[in-house]
């Protein structure tokens, strides 16, 4: 193979490699966005569960106090 053929093969492979690298970077940024979104949703869910647990604790404390006062 002469130099022109090698250069042609090399130049044909470069755009493919660049396209793959760009695709990897785009997917990585999308995964990062997804991770941030899921983290936000989990934080909201955790806050909701804590508020609900606090409400249930207050109800149970009130019921227990009512039972203790009766005896």
C-alpha positions as CSV (number, residue, x, y, z in Angstrom):
1,X,0.0,0.0,0.0
2,X,1.3,3.4,-0.8
3,X,1.1,6.6,1.3
4,X,-2.1,7.9,-0.4
5,X,-4.0,4.7,0.5
6,X,-2.9,4.8,4.1
7,X,-3.8,8.4,4.4
8,X,-7.2,7.7,2.9
9,X,-7.9,4.9,5.4
10,X,-6.7,7.1,8.3
11,X,-8.9,10.0,7.2
12,X,-11.9,7.7,6.7
13,X,-11.6,6.4,10.3
14,X,-11.2,9.8,12.0
15,X,-14.8,11.1,11.4
16,X,-16.2,7.8,12.7
17,X,-14.1,8.0,15.8
18,X,-15.1,11.7,16.3
19,X,-18.8,10.7,15.9
20,X,-18.4,8.0,18.5
21,X,-16.7,10.3,21.0
22,X,-19.4,13.0,20.5
23,X,-22.1,10.4,21.1
24,X,-20.4,9.2,24.3
25,X,-20.2,12.8,25.6
26,X,-23.8,13.5,24.8
27,X,-24.9,10.2,26.5
28,X,-22.8,11.1,29.5
29,X,-24.4,14.5,29.9
30,X,-27.9,12.9,29.5
31,X,-27.0,10.4,32.2
32,X,-25.8,13.2,34.5
33,X,-29.1,15.1,33.9
34,X,-31.1,11.9,34.6
35,X,-29.1,11.3,37.8
36,X,-29.7,14.9,39.0
37,X,-33.4,14.5,38.2
38,X,-33.7,11.2,40.1
39,X,-31.8,12.6,43.1
40,X,-34.2,15.5,43.2
41,X,-37.2,13.2,43.1
42,X,-35.7,11.0,45.8
43,X,-35.1,14.1,48.0
44,X,-38.7,15.1,47.6
45,X,-39.9,11.6,48.4
46,X,-37.7,11.4,51.5
47,X,-39.1,14.8,52.7
48,X,-42.6,13.6,52.2
49,X,-42.0,10.3,54.1
50,X,-40.5,12.3,57.0
51,X,-43.4,14.6,57.2
52,X,-45.9,11.7,57.1
53,X,-43.9,9.8,59.7
54,X,-43.9,12.9,62.0
55,X,-47.7,13.2,61.6
56,X,-48.1,9.5,62.5
57,X,-45.9,9.9,65.5
58,X,-48.0,12.8,66.7
59,X,-51.2,10.8,66.3
60,X,-49.7,7.8,68.2
61,X,-48.4,10.0,70.9
62,X,-51.9,11.6,71.3
63,X,-53.5,8.2,71.4
64,X,-51.0,6.9,74.0
65,X,-51.5,9.9,76.1
66,X,-55.3,9.5,76.0
67,X,-54.9,5.8,77.0
68,X,-52.5,6.7,79.9
69,X,-54.9,9.4,81.1
70,X,-57.7,6.9,81.3
71,X,-55.8,4.6,83.6
